[in-house]
Amino acid sequence: MTISNKLSKFVFVCGLAAASVAATPVMAKGDMHRGMNSHARFLLSERGIDKLQLTEDQQTQLKAIFAEQKTQFKALHGDKETMKANRAAYKEKMDVLLATQAFDENAAMELIKAREEKTQQAALIKLKSEHAIWQVLNAEQRESYKEIKKHMRKKGHKKGQHRPRGERKDKRSDSK
């Protein structure tokens, strides 16, 4: 093996080592808030902490609020297998309802009520969390947070979030 060949391999290995060391914090940081909603991810991110000037105590309180919210949602929805089984059961009931010769309004109302109940419980969990967040923030932080949320809603459609109703139609009519 020649010296230039050895030197090339050495430079290559050093480059790989540097790249892996540099990538480790990025990978760890990206995984930190997985499974949280967008507001939780923002509030617990460095950017959110800087923009709202959150104290250490506030950060700790927010982490506790989001951990509690996550626990409540898991209790409401169950694990992935439970959710999958619930969806399959709902689909099966829906298929039975649609396959019957005569429409069974009572069965349809039962399906609707069961779905609405879970939706209401989820909305209640979100509102309780939002209220708790509001209590942690001071007046100035609340105003900043309102503006940030407004911007997040306008930005929309990233990561599965959708624009407010009617916004798309307005944009189409403007372009004509």
C-alpha positions, 0 to 999 in steps of 0.5 A: 500500500502506498503512502498516498493510498494510506493518507486517502484512507486516513482522511476518509476515516477521519471524515466519517468520524467527524460526520458521525460525531456531528450527526449524533446530537442532531439525531438525538435532538430530532427524536426528543419531542416525538409524539407531541402535538405541534404546540407542545413541540414548539413550546419545548423547543429551543426556539420556543423557549427563546421566543417566549423567554421561558424560565427553567421553572416554566419549562419544567411545568410545561413538560409536566403538562404535556406529559400528563396530556400524553398520558390522558390521550393514551388512556383514552385511545389505548395502545396502537393495537387497541386503536387498530382493533377499535377502528376495525370494530367500527368499520365492521359495524359500519359495514353491517349498517350499510349492508342491511336492507332497511336503514337502522337509525338507532344503530347509526345514532349509536355509532355516531354517539360513540365517536362523538364521545371520544372526540369530546373527551379528546377536546376536553383534554386539549382544553385542560392542557391549554388552560394549564399552559395559559396559567404558566405563562405571564401576560407578555408571554401569553400575547406572544404565544397568541401571535405564534399560534396564529402564525402556526395556523396560517402556516398550516398544512405541514405535518398533517395540519390543514388550513382553516376552512374556506382559506383555499377557496379564497386563494383560488378566487384571487388567482382567477 
